[in-house]
């Protein structure tokens, strides 16, 4: 196994549509998957797509740790919004289950240092095969659905900033952390008004760079 170099935004491999995998059980596919897993662990990510390691093939790896699952402490693997074990998905297909969208903070190993607020389908069904050619089909909600959509976008040459409705919500992770953790200056702080206030990002809101475990900002 080997730790592979991660392609960054601007590299042509991230803009092209990846090719289907003809034989998921081929030895070269097994080697690539092993290297992807080692690279993902080294980068502390929750997901990785083959194009991110300069391999234009339709392969993604991901997991949803219990800390990121939306189903609460009683959720179990197999729940749509529960934890998900390490998954290798080859030739994936995604089907939105309704029109409901949800915004969430995302980061990406291929867009280092940045995070953005991205709308995604709240509920999806996805299918594909594993490295033995056995079928995988699951319903996903919440963060699970977000990670899968983020990773599969890489297979179609799409990075998360291209999904953002407002590029004004694209920011450096360090700046968001600094803003959230810095105590207010009483000389410059704006007065609070009655009524609901807009939600502010917190250091744990941005998902892992579906790479970092998404991570204070987990990347993928």
C-alpha positions, 0 to 999 in steps of 0.5 A: 500500500502507498499514500497517494498525492491528492490532486488540488482544485485546478488539476485537470483530473478533477474536472473530467468525468471518471470512467466506469470500472469494467472489472471491480475485482481486478487486481489493479482495482484492489491495489488502487482501493488499498492505496485510497484507504491508506491515503484517506486514513493518513489525511484523517478524512471521511471520504475519498474519490479516485479522481482525487488521487489522479485515478479517473475511475468511478470509485469512492470510499467513505464512512460515517463515524458515530460522532457525525451520524444524525440519528443520535446515540441509539442509531445503529449501522443500517439506519438511513442517518446512522453510522456507516462502516467503511464502504468502498463503492464502485460505479455508484448511482444516486437517486434523490428520494424527494425534493427536500434540500438541506444546507451544510458546511463542507470541506474537501481534501482537494480544496485545502483550507476552505469550507463552504455552505452547500445545499444537498438532497436530504434523502437519497438512495444509492447503489453500486458494487463492492470490490467483489462485485457484490451489490450495495444499495442503501437509503441515506439521510443527513450527513450520510447522504451529504458525504455520498453526494460530495464524493460522487460529485468528484466522479463527474468533475464537480467540486463543492464550490460549484454547488454553492448557492452563495459564494459569499459563504466560502471561507477559510476554515481558520477564519471561521474558527477564529471568528467563532472562538474570539470573544466579542469586543464590547467596543465594536459588538453590535447590539442584540435584537429580539427574535431569532438570530441567523445561525452562525457556523461553529468549529464542529459544523463544517463536515470533514473534508469528505476527507477529515474525520469530513474533522473540525472541518472534515474533508472529503 
